[in-house]
Amino acid sequence: MTQAIALSGAPGSPYTRKMLAVLRYRRIPYRFILPNNPVMRDLPRPKVSLLPTFYLPDEAGELQAVTDSTPLIRRFEKEYAGRSLVPADPALAFLNELIEDYADEWLTKAMFHYRWAYAGDIAKAAAILPCWRGYSVPDEALAQAGAMFSQRQIGRLRYVGSNAITGPVIEASYRRFLTVFEDHLRRHSYLMGERPGSCDFAVFGQLTQLAEFDPTPAALALKIAPRVTAWTGMMEDLSGLEPADADWISMDPIPATLTAILAEIGATYPPVMLANAQAVMSGAAEVTAQVDGQPWTQNPFPYQAKCLGWLRQSRDALPGQARGQVDAILGPAGLSGLFA
């Protein structure tokens, strides 16, 4: 019997929800450890405290704390056969990777923004999130934990890019994404067709918070994108789905609804990713860009500069024909500048 993978996380973490759903769909045995579990004291700690944290053997067999959902998904692709999250077609696999990165690195801006910009959302997060670390404590201790957590997260908004000027840009982007994704779901079960790719789980992870937990974006999703709300609930456990190779979308041509999603990504994602990478490279103290014709500012985020580098490596590694297919899609979508 395959040994169960151990991971720790919390329901309020979109990346925890992303990876739990991945493990269920891929039928990989796991054991989930909540933050208040005493066994956590005996587990190795990651270099950077992120959720979820997986506890996996290294080459010497020593247990290591491993974070970062996208590399973990690729590791599991090599270690567990069947029910792949990466399309066999290299061009489609690249689009899947691009959308996954957009969800992980751009949609998360909407998640952080809504949670910590609106009073009702702040109040819910402050009341519930500390409970997921242990609720059998006095009311005063829980309230203090909620206040401290809120203050810390609100202070991190400068890295996300959420402020009085960028807030309307983030919200407009979220509304447009809901609209184009709702239209896609009128014709397809998943972003990648009739079976999910890793990008589906990345989008799902963010929507577990945006469309299900946080009051303001959840109400908006229910109003303008009920299919998206329903899809988010159904993505939680796809262990019963039986995928086939023919279930991936075709690249000849890709559906117009997916083209529209890529165009929405092209409207917001490239200028911030490029400006951030430039700021990180030059050592600048602030990222400045134009998004939707509006000024954008945030603190530099080195990890997102790495993400852009990995995407460029993946595009450069494509076979000639696949790269031509991809480039023909990236240009009209406003995404080619990422790879210039």
GUSERO-815625 format. One record per residue: residue in three letters; x, y, z of N, C-alpha, C in turn. Coordinates in steps of 0.001 Angstrom, whole numbers, plus 500000, padded with zeros to 6 digits. Example, Ala and Ser with C-alpha at 12.3 -4.5 7.8 and 13.67 -1.06 7.14 Angstrom:
ALA513190494310507800512300495500507800513200496700507800;SER512850497750507080513670498940507140512900500030507870;
! end
This chain:
MET500849498805500000500000500000500000500883501243500000;THR500515502250499167501260503494499103501109504253500416;GLN502236504732500949502182505468502196501504506810501984;ALA500653507196502928499921508451502811500869509638502957;ILE500709510618502082501472511859502147500932512697503301;ALA501822513269504086501415514153505174501534515605504729;LEU500535516391505041500588517824504784499819518561505860;SER500226519782506128499515520638507064498997521851506321;GLY497904522407506821497309523570506180496069523998506921;ALA495301524889506289494087525409506909493047525693505832;PRO491754525611506171490698525840505175490704527236504572;GLY491272528217505287491312529579504772492454529854503824;SER493255528849503532494378528984502600493963528480501225;PRO493937529342500196493544528866498865494470527795498311;TYR495745527843498697496696526866498180496538525521498891;THR496129525560500169495789524310500848494616523637500151;ARG493591524407499853492401523848499210492736523353497801;LYS493595524081497109494060523652495779494686522270495865;MET495614522086496796496369520841496853495553519684497420;LEU494667519944498360493797518872498845492914518354497712;ALA492382519256496903491548518834495776492367518065494739;VAL493621518474494533494514517749493623494723516315494112;LEU495015516162495396495253514822495943494011513953495821;ARG492836514518496071491596513733495950491376513299494499;TYR491518514250493565491287513916492160492270512863491666;ARG493527513000492067494539512068491590494554510763492390;ARG493700510699493420493579509505494266494913509142494905;ILE495602510183495381496857510003496099496542509972497592;PRO496866508915498286496567508841499728497281509960500497;TYR496573510548501437497170511628502221496570511653503617;ARG497276512321504513496719512628505837496918514115506077;PHE495828514781506425495811516225506551495926516616508023;ILE496893517479508325497197517859509698496844519330509887;LEU495860519598510745495474520973511034496520521634511932;PRO496601522970511910497679523659512649497684523409514153;ASN496530523063514737496492522864516188496774521423516602;ASN497164520582515651497459519183515948498826519094516651;PRO498893518440517827500176518352518553501297517703517748;VAL500964516867516756501998516200515967502866517210515209;MET502351518441515038503108519467514326504453519756514998;ARG504525519562516311505773519862517045506920518967516612;ASP506600517788516086507634516821515730507984516842514245;LEU507351517720513485507584517775512040508600518859511694;PRO509371518673510624510338519709510229509635520988509810;ARG510312522094509974509746523387509611510307523846508265;PRO509464524468507440509961524960506144510817526207506328;LYS511617526514505315512439527727505363511563528967505431;VAL510456528941504675509461530015504713508134529381505097;SER507478529932506098506234529347506590505084529669505643;LEU504694528686504855503603528836503895502650527665504041;LEU501397527881503616500411526801503620499977526506502195;PRO499855525210501859500120524057502715501618523730502776;THR501981522952503780503341522414503897503259520905503808;PHE504017520333502875504081518875502707505333518357503401;TYR505244517143503914506378516517504597506767515287503795;LEU507842515458503006508224514467502003509697514100502168;PRO510053512867501815511468512466501923512314513102500835;ASP513552513478501207514485513949500197515236512763499614;GLU516285513008498832517009511925498166517663510968499163;ALA517958511472500362518574510620501388517536509939502273;GLY516258510202501990515203509595502791514827510383504023;GLU515454511571504206515145512403505362513893513242505082;LEU513026513334506082511783514069505922512068515569505842;GLN511510516211504819511702517635504611510344518332504509;ALA510297519582504967509097520406504801509170521095503446;VAL508174520866502608508186521354501232506921522170500985;THR507097523366500425505958524206500062506009524496498564;ASP505096525332498076505009525764496678504227524739495853;SER502984525065495604502044524093495039502391523654493618;THR502819524571492758503046524191491357504175523181491203;PRO505373523401491795506397522359491711505961521034492350;LEU505155521091493393504666519857494015503764519088493069;ILE502898519786492355502032519116491378502890518428490324;ARG503961519082489849504835518473488832505610517294489423;ARG505989517385490672506656516248491324505716515044491386;PHE504476515291491755503520514183491862503189513602490490;GLU503296514418489429503096513902488078504128512819487760;LYS505345512990488277506400512016488027506288510799488937;GLU505787511007490151505810509942491157504537509106491191;TYR503438509607490617502169508882490640501598508847489234;ALA501306507642488746500830507472487375499326507682487294;GLY498874508122486116497452508205485829496800509491486305;ARG495677509827485683494850510969486078495676512261486072;SER496474512436485030497400513560484954496667514891484930;LEU497327515915485490496809517281485458497479518123484384;VAL498375517514483616499107518238482576498767517632481221;PRO498165518400480306497821517861478985499037517309478253;ALA498801516260477457499893515666476682500376516600475579;ASP499473517379474998499837518336473960500706519430474580;PRO501946519616474117502843520580474774502339522015474713;ALA501670522397473635501138523760473542500029523971474569;LEU499133523005474683498051523104475668498618523037477083;ALA499650522221477278500287522133478600500862523484479006;PHE501404524227478046501938525549478379500817526510478756;LEU499720526499478009498595527370478352498053527024479737;ASN498027525741480049497606525289481372498525525880482449;GLU499831525857482202500799526404483165500631527912483318;LEU500385528595482210500219530047482237498994530443483056;ILE497880529748482833496655530066483573496818529710485046;GLU497519528627485332497777528268486729498554529377487426;ASP499556529914486755500355530969487369499516532228487559;TYR498671532554486593497765533704486731496880533551487967;ALA496338532367488162495479532148489326496270532291490619;ASP497430531660490665498247531678491884498791533069492201;GLU499109533854491160499834535106491391499007536367491122;TRP497901536259490369497057537445490137495705537326490842;LEU494992536220490647493701536082491329493855536177492841;THR495007535773493345495235535889494783495233537341495236;LYS495530538277494331495428539691494681493984540051495005;ALA493050539535494213491637539777494502491248539152495835;MET491762537947496100491429537277497357491894538092498557;PHE493150538535498526493671539345499631492952540687499715;HIS492716541303498578492080542621498563490703542582499209;TYR489836541723498727488476541694499259488465541321500740;ARG489303540392501137489291539926502526489698541025503491;TRP490626541911503082491189542869504026490902544315503659;ALA489955544559502734489603545932502362488198546326502791;TYR487353545358503105485957545627503451485689545215504895;ALA484956546060505613484749545836507043484098544487507331;GLY483068544138506572482390542870506816483275541666506552;ASP484103541769505536485020540682505208486125540566506255;ILE486627541711506699487643541709507755487079541071509019;ALA485847541435509360485239540912510584485077539400510524;LYS484642538885509383484476537428509266485825536727509342;ALA486809537250508615488134536624508624488736536654510028;ALA488591537787510719489164537909512057488490536971513043;ALA487210536674512814486480535787513722486752534319513450;ILE486903533953512178486964532532511808488384532016511639;LEU489244532764510978490576532233510668491349531804511908;PRO491337532563513008492046532082514205491453530795514771;CYS490168530570514567489537529339515069490133528108514413;TRP490594528254513189491175527109512482492558526752513022;ARG493065527544513929494318527216514623494058526754516054;GLY492771526647516413492410526183517743491377527086518377;TYR490166526571518569489084527402519086488729527110520543;SER489367526126521160489076525811522563489926526686523479;VAL489673527998523380490397528995524166489384530037524625;PRO489726530859525615488808531912526057488479532905524938;ASP487311533512525027486873534481524025487892535604523848;GLU488464536063524954489409537169524882490648536787524070;ALA491125535572524272492311535115523542492014534989522048;LEU490811534511521732490437534356520329490301535723519660;ALA489687536663520361489536538009519814490889538672519608;GLN491797538484520556493138539059520428493878538444519248;ALA493743537137519078494389536473517944493828536994516628;GLY492512537198516574491888537721515360492372539118515021;ALA492505539961516040492975541325515813494424541344515335;MET495264540519515950496677540468515563496835539932514144;PHE496077538888513818496164538299512480495710539306511435;SER494614540009511701494106541001510761495122542093510507;GLN495721542605511581496706543675511432497892543220510594;ARG498337541984510828499479541466510072499138541322508594;GLN497960540794508284497575540575506896497304541892506175;ILE496670542827506853496425544130506237497754544805505918;GLY498750544615506769500076545166506506500744544555505287;ARG500346543349504924500928542674503760500303543109502445;LEU499250543909502489498588544336501252499531545104500336;ARG500565545719500902501505546466500059502280545543499118;TYR502425544274499486503076543318498590502114542805497537;VAL500839542736497893499814542287496952499524543367495917;GLY499579544626496358499259545724495461497885546303495697;SER497244545950496803495911546459497101496021547755497888;ASN495499548834497302495446550125497978494283550921497398;ALA494125552152497812492970552943497387492939553155495877;ILE494118553215495236494178553442493790493989552142493013;THR494643551063493471494577549809492721493334548978493039;GLY492673549250494165491501548472494537490460548377493437;PRO490036549507492818489061549422491734489555548620490534;VAL490867548652490268491434547862489160491299546372489466;ILE491620545968490694491509544568491103490059544110491024;GLU489138544930491490487732544539491507487161544439490098;ALA487546545362489221487082545287487834487609544027487156;SER488863543689487449489459542476486884488726541231487378;TYR488408541192488661487679540048489225486307539894488573;ARG485604540987488390484277540930487753484395540395486327;ARG485389540889485588485551540431484203485913538955484166;PHE486786538529485094487145537114485110485923536248485380;LEU485106536638486340483881535889486614483013535793485360;THR482916536887484632482053536923483443482563535987482361;VAL483869536033482059484389535190480977484448533726481403;PHE484697533465482679484722532082483146483304531505483150;GLU482325532308483547480926531874483494480550531482482064;ASP480979532289481092480676531985479694481351530691479261;HIS482580530468479693483287529223479361482544528008479925;LEU482041528144481152481353527015481791480002526722481163;ARG479497527611480328478277527303479584478517526188478574;ARG479783525976478186480090525037477114481055523926477547;HIS481811524168478608482845523223479017482786523024480529;SER483147521819480960483098521516482391484277522108483157;TYR485404522270482455486626522753483107487363523677482146;LEU488335524393482643489128525264481786489796524485480667;MET490246523275480987490961522449480026490053521488479261;GLY488756521647479347487849520805478584486899520030479461;GLU486884518694479254486002517840480047486769517093481127;ARG487985517520481372488770517042482506489605518215483009;PRO489918518261484287490630519418484820492137519330484619;GLY492742520470484393494196520587484430494616521220485740;SER495913521368485935496382521996487166495864523421487281;CYS495613524077486141495094525446486190493703525489486803;ASP492895524450486554491569524401487167491664524401488679;PHE492608523638489216492744523550490669493310524847491249;ALA494145525548490478494660526830490948493547527868491031;VAL492712527925489985491572528842490006490615528461491133;PHE490347527165491259489480526682492330489977527129493699;GLY491279527006493939491818527369495243491476528805495620;GLN491685529723494695491364531123494983489858531319495161;LEU489060530606494367487607530781494442487002530157495693;THR487715529224496350487185528718497624487050529862498624;GLN487862530887498461487777532048499330486896533127498699;LEU487150533460497440486430534538496771484947534229496576;ALA484632533015496188483245532675495851482522531928496957;GLU483236531544498021482597530755499070482750531341500474;PHE483877531958500794484117532370502179483906533864502405;ASP484573534688501640484551536130501889483248536743501364;PRO482509537458502195481142537872501852481021538740500602;THR481878539746500456481707540689499344481940540030497983;PRO483080539351497750483262538717496433482344537521496225;ALA481945536840497293481041535696497154479666536153496679;ALA479182537263497226477890537796496788477949538206495323;LEU479075538774494916479237539181493524479256537962492604;ALA479970536919493002480016535703492183478629535089492036;LEU477879535023493120476535534457493061475631535266492140;LYS475816536585492135474971537463491332475259537356489846;ILE476528537364489465476858537443488037477415536145487460;ALA477769535185488310478393533949487810477973532751488650;PRO476682532390488653476247531259489480476894529934489094;ARG477224529756487809477915528525487399479293528435488061;VAL479960529581488189481276529601488828481158529210490296;THR480133529726490956479903529359492355479653527862492479;ALA478809527316491616478517525880491657479750525052491325;TRP480502525478490319481731524783489903482715524697491058;THR482837525777491805483776525797492930483412524732493949;GLY482138524598494247481716523559495178481958522157494652;MET481790521956493351481946520624492762483403520225492594;MET484309521215492486485730520920492309486367520340493565;GLU485732520507494695486315520095495971486764518634495960;ASP485943517777495367486276516340495350485860515740494016;LEU486833515573493122486591514977491802487171513563491727;SER487243512899492882487817511548492897486988510565492084;GLY485712510872491856484860509963491097484868510203489595;LEU485526511267489149485593511551487714486522510553487031;GLU486124510065485869486943509115485100487385509794483808;PRO488562510442483808488996511213482645489529510324481524;ALA489416510850480311489966510177479133490860511151478378;ASP491758510616477558492675511475476800491921512440475892;ALA490780511992475377490008512821474452489284513967475143;ASP489359514020476467488623515041477211489323516392477249;TRP490612516440476875491286517737476816490725518545475652;ILE490715519867475789490271520699474676491249520579473517;SER490785520908472337491627520853471150492338522186470948;MET493546522111470429494293523317470080493975523784468665;ASP493107523091467980492874523366466560491396523615466252;PRO490881524794466587491495525852467397491036525715468850;ILE491619526531469737491119526525471108489752527210471137;PRO488915526864472099487575527480472153487650529002472307;ALA486683529671471721486636531131471823486500531574473272;THR485828530762474080485655531141475488486977531092476246;LEU487885530180475861489206530146476499490063531299475976;THR489888531651474703490573532816474150490196534070474921;ALA488921534182475292488460535343476060489087535374477452;ILE489247534205478071489900534138479380491354534569479260;LEU492044534108478231493439534499478028493562535997477761;ALA492578536570477040492600538012476788492416538792478083;GLU491583538289478987491440538945480291492742538852481081;ILE493405537708481015494713537587481669495687538604481072;GLY495662538747479751496561539672479073496317541128479412;ALA495113541444479889494777542835480198495384543318481511;THR495739542394482386496150542806483734497479542213484193;TYR497678540963483871498780540187484436500160540609483921;PRO500356540802482592501706541102482088502320542390482630;PRO501605543528482658502305544746483096502829544673484525;VAL502077544013485410502520543914486798503676542928486915;MET503580541789486237504649540793486308505951541351485744;LEU505860542078484637507056542639484019507661543743484886;ALA506813544627485406507312545718486246507904545178487541;ASN507298544148488095507834543542489319509201542917489056;ALA509314542182487949510602541560487633511683542613487441;GLN511334543727486786512302544799486580512713545428487913;ALA511737545621488811512041546209490118512935545288490935;VAL512653543996490901513471543036491643514893543023491093;MET515011543043489768516324542977489132517152544233489425;SER516497545389489459517213546653489649517360547050491108;GLY516664546315491995516723546659493409515860547846493777;ALA514873548165492952513987549299493223513134549028494462;ALA512747550095495129511954549959496356510473549818496072;GLU510048550141494831508626550116494510508408549649493080;VAL507341548893492874506904548476491545505897549501491046;THR506113550027489846505147550941489243504792550442487854;ALA503500550475487534503025549999486234501708550697485911;GLN501222550433484709499898550888484280499052549645484011;VAL497923549543484676497002548425484480495618548990484221;ASP495019548600483109493703549142482762493728550667482661;GLY494868551206482268494977552651482161495113553368483484;GLN495272552612484568495377553194485900496761552913486483;PRO497258553813487340498567553566487954498508552404488930;TRP499585551623488958499681550472489853500969550591490646;THR500867550435491959502058550416492799501954549273493804;GLN503092548667494093503176547644495133504645547483495516;ASN504894546785496594506265546433496941506763545324496024;PRO508044545285495713508579544195494897508350542841495568;PHE508120541835494740507829540486495233508755539524494483;PRO509916539175495069510910538359494358510359537032493836;TYR509459536394494581508955535096494126508254535224492773;GLN507490536300492578506793536440491303507758536691490151;ALA508908537267490445509937537396489405510437536008489000;LYS510565535101489973510950533723489663509880533047488810;CYS508609533306489129507517532703488358507599533093486892;LEU507870534373486639508006534827485262509179534131484579;GLY510275533965485289511418533252484710511080531819484361;TRP510327531135485217509943529744484948509015529654483738;LEU508089530603483608507203530602482442508009530791481155;ARG508986531678481200509813531905480013510623530666479657;GLN511116529977480660511844528737480395510930527702479753;SER509706527598480230508767526626479677508425526956478231;ARG508220528227477938507910528617476564509103528354475646;ASP510321528673476117511518528455475302511768526979475048;ALA511327526118475969511567524678475840510564523987474928;LEU509534524709474471508530524087473602509135523690472261;PRO508706522552471696509096522227470319508632523322469369;GLY509295523450468241509027524548467310507572524719466936;GLN506905523631466562505507523735466138504623524191467294;ALA504847523611468484504043523982469646504283525439470024;ARG505549525893469909505841527284470239505126528221469265;GLY505076527821468002504348528625467022502866528697467341;GLN502279527565467750500862527562468143500619528492469331;VAL501498528391470316501354529204471521501509530681471193;ASP502540531036470428502790532441470117501638533053469328;ALA500993532238468483499852532738467711498664533068468601;ILE498625532449469776497556532722470742497950533856471681;LEU499219533877472105499667534879473065499561536299472503;GLY499901536478471237499900537822470660498547538496470737;PRO497500537930470116496182538567470189495647538732471605;ALA496084537861472537495617537949473930496352539003474737;GLY497357539626474150498115540649474870499133540060475834;LEU499554538828475584500457538124476500501883537967475981;SER502100538318474727503418538061474136504513538882474813;GLY504160540015475382505163540854476034505834540178477207;LEU505172539209477803505780538467478918507031537726478474;PHE507101537407477181508164536528476682509102537244475717;ALA508997538564475672509856539333474782511281539329475302;
! end
